[in-house]
């Protein structure tokens, strides 16, 4: 069952959200609903906000659990600098 909801949001935010909605081929209502589902989902130990998409992607890349992000970025930067 769907329920109407009235929100007060900054005009510029609404404009950008409508552009994003159109580009993604999803309704603004659908995007907001997905965000709210992710926001209110239980089971997130860190209480971090995640969307259904990020929840599905979580764990899809396997690794040893430790990454030196500075080294990765430095190595990649050097590779593109040549």
PDB file of N, CA, C and O in Angstrom, chain B, residues numbered from 101:
ATOM      1  N   UNK B 101       0.839  -1.176   0.000  1.00  0.00           N
ATOM      2  CA  UNK B 101       0.000   0.000   0.000  1.00  0.00           C
ATOM      3  C   UNK B 101       0.885   1.241   0.000  1.00  0.00           C
ATOM      4  O   UNK B 101       1.815   1.338   0.801  1.00  0.00           O
ATOM      5  N   UNK B 102       0.613   2.167  -0.869  1.00  0.00           N
ATOM      6  CA  UNK B 102       1.366   3.420  -0.947  1.00  0.00           C
ATOM      7  C   UNK B 102       0.655   4.506  -0.155  1.00  0.00           C
ATOM      8  O   UNK B 102      -0.573   4.535  -0.075  1.00  0.00           O
ATOM      9  N   UNK B 103       1.448   5.396   0.426  1.00  0.00           N
ATOM     10  CA  UNK B 103       0.927   6.519   1.187  1.00  0.00           C
ATOM     11  C   UNK B 103       1.604   7.779   0.691  1.00  0.00           C
ATOM     12  O   UNK B 103       2.810   7.793   0.448  1.00  0.00           O
ATOM     13  N   UNK B 104       0.818   8.845   0.541  1.00  0.00           N
ATOM     14  CA  UNK B 104       1.394  10.123   0.131  1.00  0.00           C
ATOM     15  C   UNK B 104       2.139  10.739   1.304  1.00  0.00           C
ATOM     16  O   UNK B 104       1.744  10.603   2.462  1.00  0.00           O
ATOM     17  N   UNK B 105       3.249  11.433   0.965  1.00  0.00           N
ATOM     18  CA  UNK B 105       4.088  12.070   1.971  1.00  0.00           C
ATOM     19  C   UNK B 105       4.467  13.449   1.462  1.00  0.00           C
ATOM     20  O   UNK B 105       4.912  13.596   0.324  1.00  0.00           O
ATOM     21  N   UNK B 106       4.294  14.444   2.289  1.00  0.00           N
ATOM     22  CA  UNK B 106       4.665  15.810   1.915  1.00  0.00           C
ATOM     23  C   UNK B 106       5.983  16.157   2.593  1.00  0.00           C
ATOM     24  O   UNK B 106       6.127  16.010   3.806  1.00  0.00           O
ATOM     25  N   UNK B 107       6.948  16.623   1.793  1.00  0.00           N
ATOM     26  CA  UNK B 107       8.266  16.981   2.311  1.00  0.00           C
ATOM     27  C   UNK B 107       8.593  18.419   1.938  1.00  0.00           C
ATOM     28  O   UNK B 107       8.132  18.921   0.913  1.00  0.00           O
ATOM     29  N   UNK B 108       9.378  19.071   2.758  1.00  0.00           N
ATOM     30  CA  UNK B 108       9.908  20.399   2.445  1.00  0.00           C
ATOM     31  C   UNK B 108      11.399  20.232   2.209  1.00  0.00           C
ATOM     32  O   UNK B 108      12.148  19.904   3.129  1.00  0.00           O
ATOM     33  N   UNK B 109      11.830  20.459   0.968  1.00  0.00           N
ATOM     34  CA  UNK B 109      13.223  20.247   0.579  1.00  0.00           C
ATOM     35  C   UNK B 109      13.685  21.452  -0.228  1.00  0.00           C
ATOM     36  O   UNK B 109      12.920  22.014  -1.011  1.00  0.00           O
ATOM     37  N   UNK B 110      14.925  21.840  -0.036  1.00  0.00           N
ATOM     38  CA  UNK B 110      15.520  22.960  -0.755  1.00  0.00           C
ATOM     39  C   UNK B 110      15.304  22.803  -2.272  1.00  0.00           C
ATOM     40  O   UNK B 110      15.445  21.704  -2.806  1.00  0.00           O
ATOM     41  N   UNK B 111      14.966  23.889  -2.953  1.00  0.00           N
ATOM     42  CA  UNK B 111      14.678  23.867  -4.392  1.00  0.00           C
ATOM     43  C   UNK B 111      15.807  23.282  -5.229  1.00  0.00           C
ATOM     44  O   UNK B 111      15.566  22.507  -6.154  1.00  0.00           O
ATOM     45  N   UNK B 112      17.039  23.656  -4.901  1.00  0.00           N
ATOM     46  CA  UNK B 112      18.189  23.179  -5.667  1.00  0.00           C
ATOM     47  C   UNK B 112      18.368  21.672  -5.498  1.00  0.00           C
ATOM     48  O   UNK B 112      18.718  20.974  -6.450  1.00  0.00           O
ATOM     49  N   UNK B 113      18.129  21.175  -4.294  1.00  0.00           N
ATOM     50  CA  UNK B 113      18.210  19.739  -4.040  1.00  0.00           C
ATOM     51  C   UNK B 113      17.154  19.008  -4.854  1.00  0.00           C
ATOM     52  O   UNK B 113      17.431  17.959  -5.435  1.00  0.00           O
ATOM     53  N   UNK B 114      15.950  19.555  -4.898  1.00  0.00           N
ATOM     54  CA  UNK B 114      14.865  18.945  -5.670  1.00  0.00           C
ATOM     55  C   UNK B 114      15.210  18.941  -7.156  1.00  0.00           C
ATOM     56  O   UNK B 114      14.987  17.943  -7.842  1.00  0.00           O
ATOM     57  N   UNK B 115      15.752  20.052  -7.657  1.00  0.00           N
ATOM     58  CA  UNK B 115      16.115  20.133  -9.074  1.00  0.00           C
ATOM     59  C   UNK B 115      17.143  19.059  -9.427  1.00  0.00           C
ATOM     60  O   UNK B 115      16.986  18.340 -10.414  1.00  0.00           O
ATOM     61  N   UNK B 116      18.194  18.955  -8.614  1.00  0.00           N
ATOM     62  CA  UNK B 116      19.236  17.962  -8.873  1.00  0.00           C
ATOM     63  C   UNK B 116      18.694  16.543  -8.739  1.00  0.00           C
ATOM     64  O   UNK B 116      19.059  15.657  -9.512  1.00  0.00           O
ATOM     65  N   UNK B 117      17.823  16.331  -7.758  1.00  0.00           N
ATOM     66  CA  UNK B 117      17.240  15.001  -7.561  1.00  0.00           C
ATOM     67  C   UNK B 117      16.378  14.603  -8.751  1.00  0.00           C
ATOM     68  O   UNK B 117      16.387  13.441  -9.159  1.00  0.00           O
ATOM     69  N   UNK B 118      15.639  15.545  -9.309  1.00  0.00           N
ATOM     70  CA  UNK B 118      14.818  15.261 -10.491  1.00  0.00           C
ATOM     71  C   UNK B 118      15.688  14.945 -11.698  1.00  0.00           C
ATOM     72  O   UNK B 118      15.360  14.057 -12.485  1.00  0.00           O
ATOM     73  N   UNK B 119      16.793  15.664 -11.849  1.00  0.00           N
ATOM     74  CA  UNK B 119      17.731  15.372 -12.938  1.00  0.00           C
ATOM     75  C   UNK B 119      18.295  13.964 -12.792  1.00  0.00           C
ATOM     76  O   UNK B 119      18.357  13.204 -13.758  1.00  0.00           O
ATOM     77  N   UNK B 120      18.705  13.627 -11.576  1.00  0.00           N
ATOM     78  CA  UNK B 120      19.255  12.302 -11.311  1.00  0.00           C
ATOM     79  C   UNK B 120      18.206  11.231 -11.574  1.00  0.00           C
ATOM     80  O   UNK B 120      18.494  10.198 -12.178  1.00  0.00           O
ATOM     81  N   UNK B 121      16.998  11.486 -11.118  1.00  0.00           N
ATOM     82  CA  UNK B 121      15.897  10.549 -11.305  1.00  0.00           C
ATOM     83  C   UNK B 121      15.653  10.274 -12.784  1.00  0.00           C
ATOM     84  O   UNK B 121      15.502   9.124 -13.196  1.00  0.00           O
ATOM     85  N   UNK B 122      15.617  11.326 -13.564  1.00  0.00           N
ATOM     86  CA  UNK B 122      15.388  11.184 -15.000  1.00  0.00           C
ATOM     87  C   UNK B 122      16.529  10.414 -15.664  1.00  0.00           C
ATOM     88  O   UNK B 122      16.295   9.530 -16.488  1.00  0.00           O
ATOM     89  N   UNK B 123      17.756  10.756 -15.301  1.00  0.00           N
ATOM     90  CA  UNK B 123      18.924  10.105 -15.895  1.00  0.00           C
ATOM     91  C   UNK B 123      18.998   8.624 -15.526  1.00  0.00           C
ATOM     92  O   UNK B 123      19.458   7.806 -16.323  1.00  0.00           O
ATOM     93  N   UNK B 124      18.548   8.281 -14.326  1.00  0.00           N
ATOM     94  CA  UNK B 124      18.625   6.891 -13.870  1.00  0.00           C
ATOM     95  C   UNK B 124      17.415   6.068 -14.303  1.00  0.00           C
ATOM     96  O   UNK B 124      17.410   4.845 -14.162  1.00  0.00           O
ATOM     97  N   UNK B 125      16.393   6.736 -14.828  1.00  0.00           N
ATOM     98  CA  UNK B 125      15.202   6.021 -15.277  1.00  0.00           C
ATOM     99  C   UNK B 125      14.326   5.518 -14.136  1.00  0.00           C
ATOM    100  O   UNK B 125      13.536   4.591 -14.313  1.00  0.00           O
ATOM    101  N   UNK B 126      14.469   6.130 -12.971  1.00  0.00           N
ATOM    102  CA  UNK B 126      13.662   5.753 -11.811  1.00  0.00           C
ATOM    103  C   UNK B 126      12.902   6.971 -11.323  1.00  0.00           C
ATOM    104  O   UNK B 126      13.371   8.103 -11.444  1.00  0.00           O
ATOM    105  N   UNK B 127      11.733   6.728 -10.773  1.00  0.00           N
ATOM    106  CA  UNK B 127      10.955   7.844 -10.243  1.00  0.00           C
ATOM    107  C   UNK B 127      11.616   8.381  -8.980  1.00  0.00           C
ATOM    108  O   UNK B 127      12.331   7.662  -8.282  1.00  0.00           O
ATOM    109  N   UNK B 128      11.371   9.632  -8.703  1.00  0.00           N
ATOM    110  CA  UNK B 128      11.906  10.244  -7.499  1.00  0.00           C
ATOM    111  C   UNK B 128      11.345   9.533  -6.265  1.00  0.00           C
ATOM    112  O   UNK B 128      12.058   9.338  -5.282  1.00  0.00           O
ATOM    113  N   UNK B 129      10.088   9.155  -6.317  1.00  0.00           N
ATOM    114  CA  UNK B 129       9.479   8.414  -5.203  1.00  0.00           C
ATOM    115  C   UNK B 129      10.214   7.107  -4.958  1.00  0.00           C
ATOM    116  O   UNK B 129      10.472   6.743  -3.811  1.00  0.00           O
ATOM    117  N   UNK B 130      10.555   6.396  -6.036  1.00  0.00           N
ATOM    118  CA  UNK B 130      11.271   5.128  -5.918  1.00  0.00           C
ATOM    119  C   UNK B 130      12.647   5.327  -5.295  1.00  0.00           C
ATOM    120  O   UNK B 130      13.064   4.541  -4.444  1.00  0.00           O
ATOM    121  N   UNK B 131      13.353   6.371  -5.715  1.00  0.00           N
ATOM    122  CA  UNK B 131      14.675   6.658  -5.161  1.00  0.00           C
ATOM    123  C   UNK B 131      14.597   6.973  -3.668  1.00  0.00           C
ATOM    124  O   UNK B 131      15.399   6.476  -2.877  1.00  0.00           O
ATOM    125  N   UNK B 132      13.636   7.792  -3.298  1.00  0.00           N
ATOM    126  CA  UNK B 132      13.481   8.160  -1.894  1.00  0.00           C
ATOM    127  C   UNK B 132      13.070   6.953  -1.068  1.00  0.00           C
ATOM    128  O   UNK B 132      13.569   6.756   0.040  1.00  0.00           O
ATOM    129  N   UNK B 133      12.162   6.143  -1.602  1.00  0.00           N
ATOM    130  CA  UNK B 133      11.737   4.940  -0.893  1.00  0.00           C
ATOM    131  C   UNK B 133      12.925   3.992  -0.670  1.00  0.00           C
ATOM    132  O   UNK B 133      13.082   3.439   0.418  1.00  0.00           O
ATOM    133  N   UNK B 134      13.762   3.806  -1.706  1.00  0.00           N
ATOM    134  CA  UNK B 134      14.938   2.945  -1.565  1.00  0.00           C
ATOM    135  C   UNK B 134      15.877   3.477  -0.497  1.00  0.00           C
ATOM    136  O   UNK B 134      16.415   2.711   0.302  1.00  0.00           O
ATOM    137  N   UNK B 135      16.072   4.777  -0.481  1.00  0.00           N
ATOM    138  CA  UNK B 135      16.936   5.390   0.532  1.00  0.00           C
ATOM    139  C   UNK B 135      16.375   5.157   1.930  1.00  0.00           C
ATOM    140  O   UNK B 135      17.114   4.792   2.844  1.00  0.00           O
ATOM    141  N   UNK B 136      15.075   5.366   2.097  1.00  0.00           N
ATOM    142  CA  UNK B 136      14.462   5.199   3.413  1.00  0.00           C
ATOM    143  C   UNK B 136      14.486   3.741   3.863  1.00  0.00           C
ATOM    144  O   UNK B 136      14.641   3.464   5.052  1.00  0.00           O
ATOM    145  N   UNK B 137      14.334   2.811   2.929  1.00  0.00           N
ATOM    146  CA  UNK B 137      14.437   1.388   3.267  1.00  0.00           C
ATOM    147  C   UNK B 137      15.833   1.093   3.788  1.00  0.00           C
ATOM    148  O   UNK B 137      15.990   0.429   4.812  1.00  0.00           O
ATOM    149  N   UNK B 138      16.849   1.583   3.084  1.00  0.00           N
ATOM    150  CA  UNK B 138      18.228   1.374   3.525  1.00  0.00           C
ATOM    151  C   UNK B 138      18.503   2.032   4.860  1.00  0.00           C
ATOM    152  O   UNK B 138      19.219   1.483   5.697  1.00  0.00           O
ATOM    153  N   UNK B 139      17.943   3.194   5.056  1.00  0.00           N
ATOM    154  CA  UNK B 139      18.152   3.947   6.290  1.00  0.00           C
ATOM    155  C   UNK B 139      17.534   3.241   7.490  1.00  0.00           C
ATOM    156  O   UNK B 139      18.086   3.284   8.590  1.00  0.00           O
ATOM    157  N   UNK B 140      16.405   2.600   7.286  1.00  0.00           N
ATOM    158  CA  UNK B 140      15.680   1.995   8.398  1.00  0.00           C
ATOM    159  C   UNK B 140      15.894   0.490   8.517  1.00  0.00           C
ATOM    160  O   UNK B 140      15.318  -0.146   9.399  1.00  0.00           O
ATOM    161  N   UNK B 141      16.710  -0.082   7.647  1.00  0.00           N
ATOM    162  CA  UNK B 141      16.975  -1.517   7.721  1.00  0.00           C
ATOM    163  C   UNK B 141      17.763  -1.836   8.977  1.00  0.00           C
ATOM    164  O   UNK B 141      18.682  -1.108   9.353  1.00  0.00           O
ATOM    165  N   UNK B 142      17.392  -2.927   9.616  1.00  0.00           N
ATOM    166  CA  UNK B 142      18.127  -3.333  10.819  1.00  0.00           C
ATOM    167  C   UNK B 142      19.278  -4.242  10.428  1.00  0.00           C
ATOM    168  O   UNK B 142      19.366  -4.692   9.285  1.00  0.00           O
ATOM    169  N   UNK B 143      20.147  -4.505  11.371  1.00  0.00           N
ATOM    170  CA  UNK B 143      21.249  -5.415  11.124  1.00  0.00           C
ATOM    171  C   UNK B 143      22.544  -4.728  10.744  1.00  0.00           C
ATOM    172  O   UNK B 143      23.557  -5.400  10.548  1.00  0.00           O
ATOM    173  N   UNK B 144      22.544  -3.426  10.637  1.00  0.00           N
ATOM    174  CA  UNK B 144      23.772  -2.706  10.322  1.00  0.00           C
ATOM    175  C   UNK B 144      24.464  -2.347  11.631  1.00  0.00           C
ATOM    176  O   UNK B 144      24.043  -1.434  12.341  1.00  0.00           O
ATOM    177  N   UNK B 145      25.523  -3.074  11.936  1.00  0.00           N
ATOM    178  CA  UNK B 145      26.206  -2.915  13.218  1.00  0.00           C
ATOM    179  C   UNK B 145      26.754  -1.515  13.430  1.00  0.00           C
ATOM    180  O   UNK B 145      26.807  -1.047  14.567  1.00  0.00           O
ATOM    181  N   UNK B 146      27.160  -0.842  12.378  1.00  0.00           N
ATOM    182  CA  UNK B 146      27.762   0.487  12.503  1.00  0.00           C
ATOM    183  C   UNK B 146      26.751   1.603  12.370  1.00  0.00           C
ATOM    184  O   UNK B 146      27.109   2.772  12.509  1.00  0.00           O
ATOM    185  N   UNK B 147      25.474   1.273  12.099  1.00  0.00           N
ATOM    186  CA  UNK B 147      24.427   2.264  11.883  1.00  0.00           C
ATOM    187  C   UNK B 147      24.768   3.217  10.753  1.00  0.00           C
ATOM    188  O   UNK B 147      24.345   4.373  10.763  1.00  0.00           O
ATOM    189  N   UNK B 148      25.534   2.736   9.772  1.00  0.00           N
ATOM    190  CA  UNK B 148      25.855   3.554   8.617  1.00  0.00           C
ATOM    191  C   UNK B 148      24.724   3.446   7.608  1.00  0.00           C
ATOM    192  O   UNK B 148      24.083   2.402   7.486  1.00  0.00           O
ATOM    193  N   UNK B 149      24.486   4.526   6.893  1.00  0.00           N
ATOM    194  CA  UNK B 149      23.446   4.534   5.889  1.00  0.00           C
ATOM    195  C   UNK B 149      23.950   3.819   4.647  1.00  0.00           C
ATOM    196  O   UNK B 149      25.036   4.114   4.147  1.00  0.00           O
ATOM    197  N   UNK B 150      23.158   2.879   4.153  1.00  0.00           N
ATOM    198  CA  UNK B 150      23.507   2.225   2.903  1.00  0.00           C
ATOM    199  C   UNK B 150      22.238   2.023   2.102  1.00  0.00           C
ATOM    200  O   UNK B 150      21.146   1.910   2.659  1.00  0.00           O
ATOM    201  N   UNK B 151      22.391   1.981   0.811  1.00  0.00           N
ATOM    202  CA  UNK B 151      21.250   1.772  -0.073  1.00  0.00           C
ATOM    203  C   UNK B 151      21.140   0.288  -0.367  1.00  0.00           C
ATOM    204  O   UNK B 151      22.082  -0.460  -0.107  1.00  0.00           O
ATOM    205  N   UNK B 152      20.008  -0.156  -0.906  1.00  0.00           N
ATOM    206  CA  UNK B 152      19.893  -1.561  -1.283  1.00  0.00           C
ATOM    207  C   UNK B 152      21.005  -1.992  -2.242  1.00  0.00           C
ATOM    208  O   UNK B 152      21.473  -3.128  -2.164  1.00  0.00           O
ATOM    209  N   UNK B 153      21.430  -1.115  -3.134  1.00  0.00           N
ATOM    210  CA  UNK B 153      22.504  -1.454  -4.070  1.00  0.00           C
ATOM    211  C   UNK B 153      23.806  -1.704  -3.331  1.00  0.00           C
ATOM    212  O   UNK B 153      24.475  -2.706  -3.585  1.00  0.00           O
ATOM    213  N   UNK B 154      24.179  -0.814  -2.424  1.00  0.00           N
ATOM    214  CA  UNK B 154      25.430  -1.017  -1.705  1.00  0.00           C
ATOM    215  C   UNK B 154      25.353  -2.243  -0.809  1.00  0.00           C
ATOM    216  O   UNK B 154      26.360  -2.919  -0.597  1.00  0.00           O
ATOM    217  N   UNK B 155      24.178  -2.534  -0.286  1.00  0.00           N
ATOM    218  CA  UNK B 155      24.010  -3.746   0.520  1.00  0.00           C
ATOM    219  C   UNK B 155      24.242  -4.992  -0.320  1.00  0.00           C
ATOM    220  O   UNK B 155      24.855  -5.949   0.154  1.00  0.00           O
ATOM    221  N   UNK B 156      23.759  -4.997  -1.570  1.00  0.00           N
ATOM    222  CA  UNK B 156      23.958  -6.146  -2.457  1.00  0.00           C
ATOM    223  C   UNK B 156      25.415  -6.286  -2.861  1.00  0.00           C
ATOM    224  O   UNK B 156      25.894  -7.404  -3.051  1.00  0.00           O
ATOM    225  N   UNK B 157      26.132  -5.172  -2.995  1.00  0.00           N
ATOM    226  CA  UNK B 157      27.528  -5.209  -3.419  1.00  0.00           C
ATOM    227  C   UNK B 157      28.480  -5.571  -2.285  1.00  0.00           C
ATOM    228  O   UNK B 157      29.594  -6.033  -2.532  1.00  0.00           O
ATOM    229  N   UNK B 158      28.050  -5.367  -1.047  1.00  0.00           N
ATOM    230  CA  UNK B 158      28.894  -5.636   0.097  1.00  0.00           C
ATOM    231  C   UNK B 158      29.387  -7.077   0.085  1.00  0.00           C
ATOM    232  O   UNK B 158      28.588  -8.013   0.044  1.00  0.00           O
ATOM    233  N   UNK B 159      30.694  -7.249   0.121  1.00  0.00           N
ATOM    234  CA  UNK B 159      31.287  -8.580   0.129  1.00  0.00           C
ATOM    235  C   UNK B 159      31.518  -9.171  -1.242  1.00  0.00           C
ATOM    236  O   UNK B 159      31.975 -10.309  -1.352  1.00  0.00           O
ATOM    237  N   UNK B 160      31.211  -8.416  -2.305  1.00  0.00           N
ATOM    238  CA  UNK B 160      31.371  -8.963  -3.656  1.00  0.00           C
ATOM    239  C   UNK B 160      32.826  -8.971  -4.117  1.00  0.00           C
ATOM    240  O   UNK B 160      33.167  -9.675  -5.068  1.00  0.00           O
ATOM    241  N   UNK B 161      33.674  -8.209  -3.466  1.00  0.00           N
ATOM    242  CA  UNK B 161      35.102  -8.194  -3.789  1.00  0.00           C
ATOM    243  C   UNK B 161      35.847  -8.863  -2.642  1.00  0.00           C
ATOM    244  O   UNK B 161      35.742  -8.446  -1.489  1.00  0.00           O
ATOM    245  N   UNK B 162      36.587  -9.890  -2.971  1.00  0.00           N
ATOM    246  CA  UNK B 162      37.308 -10.635  -1.950  1.00  0.00           C
ATOM    247  C   UNK B 162      38.731 -10.106  -1.824  1.00  0.00           C
ATOM    248  O   UNK B 162      39.337  -9.704  -2.817  1.00  0.00           O
ATOM    249  N   UNK B 163      39.248 -10.104  -0.645  1.00  0.00           N
ATOM    250  CA  UNK B 163      40.609  -9.663  -0.405  1.00  0.00           C
ATOM    251  C   UNK B 163      41.098 -10.209   0.915  1.00  0.00           C
ATOM    252  O   UNK B 163      40.402 -10.976   1.579  1.00  0.00           O
ATOM    253  N   UNK B 164      42.289  -9.814   1.289  1.00  0.00           N
ATOM    254  CA  UNK B 164      42.836 -10.321   2.540  1.00  0.00           C
ATOM    255  C   UNK B 164      42.434  -9.473   3.745  1.00  0.00           C
ATOM    256  O   UNK B 164      42.841  -9.755   4.872  1.00  0.00           O
ATOM    257  N   UNK B 165      41.649  -8.453   3.510  1.00  0.00           N
ATOM    258  CA  UNK B 165      41.134  -7.644   4.603  1.00  0.00           C
ATOM    259  C   UNK B 165      41.964  -6.421   4.946  1.00  0.00           C
ATOM    260  O   UNK B 165      41.484  -5.537   5.655  1.00  0.00           O
ATOM    261  N   UNK B 166      43.195  -6.347   4.462  1.00  0.00           N
ATOM    262  CA  UNK B 166      44.009  -5.172   4.755  1.00  0.00           C
ATOM    263  C   UNK B 166      44.506  -4.559   3.454  1.00  0.00           C
ATOM    264  O   UNK B 166      45.113  -5.230   2.620  1.00  0.00           O
ATOM    265  N   UNK B 167      44.238  -3.289   3.306  1.00  0.00           N
ATOM    266  CA  UNK B 167      44.646  -2.574   2.105  1.00  0.00           C
ATOM    267  C   UNK B 167      45.345  -1.295   2.529  1.00  0.00           C
ATOM    268  O   UNK B 167      44.829  -0.542   3.355  1.00  0.00           O
ATOM    269  N   UNK B 168      46.507  -1.053   1.970  1.00  0.00           N
ATOM    270  CA  UNK B 168      47.213   0.202   2.209  1.00  0.00           C
ATOM    271  C   UNK B 168      46.732   1.172   1.132  1.00  0.00           C
ATOM    272  O   UNK B 168      47.297   1.234   0.040  1.00  0.00           O
ATOM    273  N   UNK B 169      45.685   1.925   1.450  1.00  0.00           N
ATOM    274  CA  UNK B 169      45.042   2.796   0.468  1.00  0.00           C
ATOM    275  C   UNK B 169      46.019   3.837  -0.072  1.00  0.00           C
ATOM    276  O   UNK B 169      45.955   4.190  -1.250  1.00  0.00           O
ATOM    277  N   UNK B 170      46.914   4.328   0.767  1.00  0.00           N
ATOM    278  CA  UNK B 170      47.900   5.311   0.306  1.00  0.00           C
ATOM    279  C   UNK B 170      48.790   4.702  -0.778  1.00  0.00           C
ATOM    280  O   UNK B 170      49.080   5.350  -1.784  1.00  0.00           O
ATOM    281  N   UNK B 171      49.224   3.449  -0.570  1.00  0.00           N
ATOM    282  CA  UNK B 171      50.068   2.777  -1.548  1.00  0.00           C
ATOM    283  C   UNK B 171      49.300   2.534  -2.847  1.00  0.00           C
ATOM    284  O   UNK B 171      49.833   2.744  -3.936  1.00  0.00           O
ATOM    285  N   UNK B 172      48.058   2.094  -2.728  1.00  0.00           N
ATOM    286  CA  UNK B 172      47.243   1.845  -3.923  1.00  0.00           C
ATOM    287  C   UNK B 172      47.087   3.117  -4.736  1.00  0.00           C
ATOM    288  O   UNK B 172      47.283   3.113  -5.952  1.00  0.00           O
ATOM    289  N   UNK B 173      46.733   4.208  -4.063  1.00  0.00           N
ATOM    290  CA  UNK B 173      46.542   5.476  -4.776  1.00  0.00           C
ATOM    291  C   UNK B 173      47.844   5.990  -5.356  1.00  0.00           C
ATOM    292  O   UNK B 173      47.866   6.485  -6.483  1.00  0.00           O
ATOM    293  N   UNK B 174      48.925   5.880  -4.608  1.00  0.00           N
ATOM    294  CA  UNK B 174      50.231   6.335  -5.093  1.00  0.00           C
ATOM    295  C   UNK B 174      50.662   5.534  -6.307  1.00  0.00           C
ATOM    296  O   UNK B 174      51.103   6.107  -7.303  1.00  0.00           O
ATOM    297  N   UNK B 175      50.538   4.195  -6.237  1.00  0.00           N
ATOM    298  CA  UNK B 175      50.918   3.331  -7.360  1.00  0.00           C
ATOM    299  C   UNK B 175      50.068   3.645  -8.587  1.00  0.00           C
ATOM    300  O   UNK B 175      50.595   3.723  -9.696  1.00  0.00           O
ATOM    301  N   UNK B 176      48.763   3.826  -8.404  1.00  0.00           N
ATOM    302  CA  UNK B 176      47.885   4.135  -9.526  1.00  0.00           C
ATOM    303  C   UNK B 176      48.171   5.512 -10.097  1.00  0.00           C
ATOM    304  O   UNK B 176      48.102   5.707 -11.310  1.00  0.00           O
ATOM    305  N   UNK B 177      48.495   6.475  -9.230  1.00  0.00           N
ATOM    306  CA  UNK B 177      48.811   7.826  -9.687  1.00  0.00           C
ATOM    307  C   UNK B 177      50.084   7.811 -10.532  1.00  0.00           C
ATOM    308  O   UNK B 177      50.148   8.463 -11.574  1.00  0.00           O
ATOM    309  N   UNK B 178      51.096   7.066 -10.083  1.00  0.00           N
ATOM    310  CA  UNK B 178      52.338   6.976 -10.818  1.00  0.00           C
ATOM    311  C   UNK B 178      52.118   6.309 -12.171  1.00  0.00           C
ATOM    312  O   UNK B 178      52.725   6.708 -13.165  1.00  0.00           O
ATOM    313  N   UNK B 179      51.258   5.301 -12.214  1.00  0.00           N
ATOM    314  CA  UNK B 179      50.992   4.576 -13.451  1.00  0.00           C
ATOM    315  C   UNK B 179      50.338   5.468 -14.502  1.00  0.00           C
ATOM    316  O   UNK B 179      50.568   5.296 -15.699  1.00  0.00           O
ATOM    317  N   UNK B 180      49.522   6.420 -14.052  1.00  0.00           N
ATOM    318  CA  UNK B 180      48.846   7.314 -15.006  1.00  0.00           C
ATOM    319  C   UNK B 180      49.662   8.561 -15.287  1.00  0.00           C
ATOM    320  O   UNK B 180      49.350   9.321 -16.204  1.00  0.00           O
ATOM    321  N   UNK B 181      50.704   8.771 -14.501  1.00  0.00           N
ATOM    322  CA  UNK B 181      51.540   9.958 -14.643  1.00  0.00           C
ATOM    323  C   UNK B 181      52.549   9.818 -15.787  1.00  0.00           C
ATOM    324  O   UNK B 181      53.042  10.825 -16.296  1.00  0.00           O
ATOM    325  N   UNK B 182      52.862   8.585 -16.197  1.00  0.00           N
ATOM    326  CA  UNK B 182      53.885   8.341 -17.220  1.00  0.00           C
ATOM    327  C   UNK B 182      53.514   8.845 -18.572  1.00  0.00           C
ATOM    328  O   UNK B 182      54.289   8.702 -19.518  1.00  0.00           O
TER     329      UNK B 182
END
